[in-house]
Amino acid sequence: MNEQEVFDKLLPLVQEVTGATEHRIRMESVLVEDLGAESLDLLDLSFLIEETFGVTIGADEFERQVRAGSPEGVYDRDGLLTEEAICRLREALPEVPPEKLQPGLPKVVLPRVLNVGVFVHQIQRKLAQAQEEAVA
């Protein structure tokens, strides 16, 4: 599926969990900040994505990706993201404006910076990976 197809299919799911109108939902819309989602809404969105697209996006998906490539203890110190973690997150989440990912960001705040584009592209990657695995 291309980006627009995934976005079009994701749009009603985002509307359902946030209550936002269609015209407010864009790729750069931050789910929490712009659309009013809460932590539970993000969990609900993950379940709806799994039902609709057949792929799973875990609550700690991006943290796990970054931790997998980082030595132990480098991701955070006392709950604050390290500079290395921020660099890796910027690579893993190019959809998030860099100013929202700064060293010292509390790791519990990470879900609050995720925008619709993050989910669109993660769904695309997971669908492509599933297709590759099915062919292999």
Backbone as CSV, one residue per row, in Angstrom:
resi,resn,N_x,N_y,N_z,CA_x,CA_y,CA_z,C_x,C_y,C_z
1,MET,0.839,-1.186,0.000,0.000,0.000,0.000,0.882,1.247,0.000
2,ASN,0.482,2.224,-0.770,1.253,3.462,-0.762,0.821,4.339,0.422
3,GLU,1.553,5.425,0.611,1.315,6.300,1.752,-0.125,6.800,1.803
4,GLN,-0.654,7.253,0.683,-2.011,7.799,0.657,-3.046,6.724,0.973
5,GLU,-2.861,5.522,0.462,-3.796,4.433,0.742,-3.820,4.098,2.232
6,VAL,-2.634,4.041,2.842,-2.566,3.753,4.278,-3.208,4.896,5.058
7,PHE,-2.888,6.131,4.690,-3.475,7.292,5.372,-4.997,7.246,5.286
8,ASP,-5.526,7.001,4.094,-6.978,6.978,3.900,-7.654,5.903,4.751
9,LYS,-6.976,4.781,4.908,-7.525,3.682,5.706,-7.345,3.936,7.211
10,LEU,-6.297,4.682,7.567,-6.021,5.007,8.967,-6.905,6.155,9.471
11,LEU,-7.263,7.050,8.590,-8.022,8.250,8.951,-9.261,7.960,9.813
12,PRO,-10.154,7.044,9.408,-11.334,6.805,10.252,-10.975,6.204,11.618
13,LEU,-9.855,5.497,11.698,-9.426,4.935,12.978,-8.990,6.053,13.918
14,VAL,-8.249,7.008,13.374,-7.801,8.152,14.176,-9.009,8.971,14.599
15,GLN,-9.968,9.146,13.688,-11.194,9.871,14.030,-11.932,9.178,15.174
16,GLU,-11.997,7.862,15.095,-12.715,7.093,16.110,-12.103,7.262,17.501
17,VAL,-10.782,7.204,17.584,-10.152,7.254,18.915,-9.978,8.672,19.444
18,THR,-9.905,9.660,18.551,-9.674,11.032,19.019,-10.930,11.895,18.981
19,GLY,-11.876,11.537,18.139,-13.055,12.368,17.964,-12.791,13.574,17.075
20,ALA,-11.596,13.655,16.503,-11.237,14.784,15.631,-11.964,14.668,14.295
21,THR,-12.276,15.819,13.728,-12.906,15.822,12.417,-11.855,15.538,11.345
22,GLU,-12.321,15.050,10.220,-11.428,14.642,9.133,-10.486,15.753,8.690
23,HIS,-10.963,16.982,8.608,-10.119,18.069,8.105,-8.984,18.430,9.067
24,ARG,-9.079,18.034,10.348,-8.002,18.310,11.316,-6.889,17.277,11.264
25,ILE,-7.143,16.142,10.626,-6.180,15.039,10.639,-5.321,15.095,9.382
26,ARG,-4.040,15.370,9.595,-3.052,15.408,8.511,-1.859,14.556,8.940
27,MET,-0.963,14.327,8.031,0.225,13.510,8.340,1.001,14.091,9.519
28,GLU,1.098,15.410,9.592,1.908,16.054,10.639,1.125,16.295,11.930
29,SER,-0.152,15.903,11.986,-0.956,16.091,13.192,-0.434,15.197,14.319
30,VAL,-0.060,15.824,15.433,0.401,15.075,16.609,-0.849,14.568,17.323
31,LEU,-0.882,13.263,17.549,-2.090,12.651,18.096,-2.512,13.245,19.432
32,VAL,-1.573,13.471,20.319,-1.900,13.994,21.646,-2.106,15.507,21.598
33,GLU,-1.116,16.194,21.112,-1.097,17.656,21.139,-2.151,18.285,20.227
34,ASP,-2.254,17.796,19.005,-3.145,18.412,18.023,-4.555,17.815,18.005
35,LEU,-4.642,16.503,18.271,-5.924,15.826,18.117,-6.564,15.430,19.443
36,GLY,-5.863,15.681,20.545,-6.443,15.454,21.864,-6.458,14.016,22.351
37,ALA,-5.642,13.150,21.736,-5.594,11.759,22.175,-4.962,11.661,23.565
38,GLU,-5.361,10.641,24.297,-4.775,10.329,25.586,-4.086,8.969,25.471
39,SER,-3.358,8.591,26.496,-2.607,7.330,26.474,-3.489,6.148,26.095
40,LEU,-4.659,6.072,26.677,-5.575,4.975,26.383,-6.020,5.002,24.924
41,ASP,-6.171,6.200,24.366,-6.543,6.334,22.956,-5.470,5.744,22.049
42,LEU,-4.194,5.940,22.411,-3.108,5.392,21.598,-3.133,3.868,21.637
43,LEU,-3.471,3.311,22.781,-3.608,1.862,22.899,-4.772,1.369,22.036
44,ASP,-5.894,2.090,22.099,-7.043,1.744,21.261,-6.682,1.815,19.775
45,LEU,-5.925,2.834,19.405,-5.506,2.975,18.011,-4.658,1.780,17.588
46,SER,-3.778,1.337,18.456,-2.943,0.169,18.143,-3.807,-1.065,17.881
47,PHE,-4.853,-1.262,18.698,-5.746,-2.402,18.492,-6.494,-2.278,17.170
48,LEU,-6.965,-1.068,16.861,-7.690,-0.861,15.604,-6.776,-1.067,14.392
49,ILE,-5.529,-0.645,14.516,-4.561,-0.858,13.434,-4.354,-2.351,13.211
50,GLU,-4.235,-3.094,14.296,-4.044,-4.539,14.159,-5.249,-5.185,13.484
51,GLU,-6.456,-4.791,13.880,-7.665,-5.347,13.273,-7.794,-4.971,11.802
52,THR,-7.450,-3.735,11.470,-7.653,-3.217,10.123,-6.550,-3.614,9.154
53,PHE,-5.308,-3.521,9.605,-4.170,-3.757,8.717,-3.504,-5.115,8.933
54,GLY,-3.793,-5.774,10.058,-3.175,-7.055,10.347,-1.726,-6.950,10.798
55,VAL,-1.326,-5.773,11.261,0.029,-5.575,11.782,-0.068,-5.028,13.204
56,THR,0.941,-5.333,13.995,0.954,-4.900,15.384,1.960,-3.784,15.581
57,ILE,1.512,-2.719,16.242,2.405,-1.640,16.645,2.295,-1.563,18.161
58,GLY,3.324,-2.061,18.826,3.317,-2.103,20.280,3.496,-0.734,20.898
59,ALA,3.079,-0.609,22.147,3.181,0.660,22.863,4.622,1.128,22.988
60,ASP,5.540,0.173,23.099,6.952,0.537,23.255,7.767,0.220,22.007
61,GLU,7.089,0.162,20.883,7.701,-0.218,19.604,8.972,0.575,19.277
62,PHE,8.889,1.879,19.386,10.005,2.722,18.961,11.138,2.658,19.979
63,GLU,10.776,2.537,21.239,11.799,2.379,22.277,12.568,1.075,22.050
64,ARG,11.853,0.009,21.748,12.516,-1.287,21.497,13.449,-1.210,20.292
65,GLN,13.021,-0.530,19.235,13.865,-0.393,18.046,15.168,0.308,18.390
66,VAL,15.078,1.381,19.138,16.264,2.160,19.490,17.145,1.391,20.462
67,ARG,16.537,0.755,21.458,17.309,-0.022,22.437,18.055,-1.175,21.771
68,ALA,17.451,-1.772,20.752,18.075,-2.918,20.081,19.428,-2.552,19.491
69,GLY,19.602,-1.300,19.095,20.860,-0.886,18.497,21.761,-0.106,19.439
70,SER,21.381,-0.018,20.714,22.156,0.771,21.672,22.693,-0.112,22.791
71,PRO,23.869,0.203,23.288,24.379,-0.525,24.447,23.467,-0.283,25.655
72,GLU,23.463,-1.226,26.567,22.633,-1.114,27.770,22.925,0.184,28.535
73,GLY,21.873,0.840,28.959,22.033,2.037,29.771,22.197,3.317,28.979
74,VAL,22.306,3.227,27.654,22.520,4.419,26.850,21.199,5.072,26.460
75,TYR,20.118,4.330,26.453,18.822,4.856,26.023,18.330,5.975,26.942
76,ASP,18.403,5.711,28.233,17.960,6.739,29.171,18.787,6.663,30.450
77,ARG,18.822,7.785,31.123,19.446,7.866,32.444,18.437,8.534,33.355
78,ASP,18.060,7.805,34.390,17.068,8.319,35.344,15.776,8.744,34.649
79,GLY,15.385,7.998,33.604,14.133,8.271,32.913,14.198,9.342,31.843
80,LEU,15.389,9.930,31.635,15.552,10.965,30.613,16.326,10.395,29.429
81,LEU,15.866,10.686,28.229,16.511,10.149,27.025,17.891,10.772,26.844
82,THR,18.858,9.915,26.506,20.222,10.381,26.295,20.367,10.967,24.896
83,GLU,21.482,11.614,24.665,21.744,12.196,23.346,21.787,11.111,22.275
84,GLU,22.428,9.970,22.599,22.483,8.866,21.634,21.082,8.342,21.319
85,ALA,20.251,8.203,22.348,18.883,7.732,22.133,18.113,8.704,21.241
86,ILE,18.281,9.990,21.493,17.594,10.999,20.683,18.050,10.906,19.223
87,CYS,19.350,10.740,19.000,19.863,10.592,17.623,19.237,9.395,16.939
88,ARG,19.167,8.284,17.651,18.581,7.069,17.077,17.071,7.225,16.855
89,LEU,16.408,7.912,17.778,14.972,8.154,17.605,14.707,9.053,16.404
90,ARG,15.548,10.034,16.200,15.377,10.909,15.033,15.512,10.110,13.738
91,GLU,16.409,9.118,13.737,16.554,8.247,12.565,15.333,7.346,12.404
92,ALA,14.858,6.799,13.520,13.726,5.873,13.490,12.398,6.586,13.247
93,LEU,12.328,7.866,13.641,11.085,8.633,13.537,11.305,9.929,12.763
94,PRO,11.670,9.839,11.486,11.939,11.071,10.728,10.703,11.960,10.575
95,GLU,9.529,11.407,10.830,8.292,12.183,10.709,8.125,13.187,11.857
96,VAL,8.822,12.943,12.961,8.710,13.824,14.133,9.701,14.977,13.965
97,PRO,9.233,16.213,14.060,10.158,17.346,13.937,11.282,17.235,14.974
98,PRO,12.538,17.467,14.552,13.689,17.295,15.452,13.588,18.093,16.748
99,GLU,12.959,19.248,16.714,12.866,20.057,17.935,12.004,19.391,19.013
100,LYS,11.180,18.417,18.619,10.365,17.699,19.602,11.147,16.572,20.263
101,LEU,12.303,16.215,19.680,13.144,15.153,20.221,14.473,15.762,20.651
102,GLN,14.558,16.117,21.912,15.756,16.752,22.455,16.314,15.911,23.598
103,PRO,17.650,15.852,23.746,18.227,15.127,24.882,17.638,15.645,26.184
104,GLY,17.396,14.726,27.096,16.795,15.089,28.364,15.274,14.968,28.358
105,LEU,14.697,14.640,27.201,13.254,14.432,27.118,12.891,13.243,28.008
106,PRO,11.933,13.384,28.893,11.516,12.228,29.693,10.987,11.127,28.770
107,LYS,11.440,9.895,28.967,11.035,8.828,28.050,9.539,8.582,28.070
108,VAL,8.869,8.906,29.162,7.420,8.722,29.214,6.680,9.711,28.322
109,VAL,7.374,10.748,27.852,6.761,11.768,26.999,6.807,11.358,25.524
110,LEU,7.619,10.383,25.181,7.785,9.992,23.775,6.455,9.752,23.049
111,PRO,5.514,9.015,23.614,4.247,8.827,22.891,3.523,10.141,22.592
112,ARG,3.799,11.175,23.335,3.118,12.457,23.167,3.623,13.252,21.953
113,VAL,4.712,12.805,21.317,5.231,13.523,20.145,4.922,12.790,18.830
114,LEU,4.270,11.638,18.912,3.994,10.853,17.712,2.882,11.488,16.887
115,ASN,3.139,11.580,15.590,2.132,12.144,14.697,1.555,11.052,13.791
116,VAL,0.560,11.412,13.030,-0.124,10.458,12.162,0.867,9.834,11.175
117,GLY,1.796,10.638,10.653,2.776,10.129,9.700,3.627,8.995,10.253
118,VAL,3.940,9.046,11.539,4.704,7.960,12.172,3.949,6.651,12.007
119,PHE,2.655,6.677,12.275,1.849,5.462,12.183,1.674,5.010,10.731
120,VAL,1.475,5.955,9.830,1.335,5.609,8.409,2.586,4.876,7.927
121,HIS,3.747,5.441,8.211,4.989,4.844,7.714,5.338,3.549,8.431
122,GLN,5.015,3.448,9.709,5.263,2.195,10.422,4.370,1.093,9.868
123,ILE,3.118,1.416,9.574,2.214,0.438,8.965,2.757,0.011,7.606
124,GLN,3.212,0.965,6.800,3.777,0.631,5.491,4.965,-0.327,5.635
125,ARG,5.869,-0.018,6.564,7.050,-0.877,6.770,6.639,-2.284,7.193
126,LYS,5.684,-2.362,8.097,5.264,-3.673,8.595,4.531,-4.472,7.516
127,LEU,3.718,-3.804,6.703,3.049,-4.496,5.609,4.053,-5.013,4.590
128,ALA,5.052,-4.201,4.274,6.093,-4.608,3.322,6.889,-5.792,3.874
129,GLN,7.204,-5.733,5.163,7.952,-6.817,5.793,7.136,-8.113,5.769
130,ALA,5.847,-8.012,6.070,4.983,-9.193,6.044,4.889,-9.783,4.639
131,GLN,4.850,-8.916,3.648,4.776,-9.373,2.262,6.071,-10.078,1.863
132,GLU,7.210,-9.508,2.278,8.511,-10.134,1.987,8.612,-11.497,2.638
133,GLU,8.150,-11.599,3.877,8.206,-12.873,4.596,7.280,-13.898,3.956
134,ALA,6.156,-13.455,3.424,5.223,-14.370,2.779,5.787,-14.930,1.478
135,VAL,6.571,-14.097,0.786,7.181,-14.511,-0.480,8.348,-15.463,-0.241
136,ALA,9.074,-15.227,0.841,10.275,-16.028,1.134,9.969,-17.428,1.571
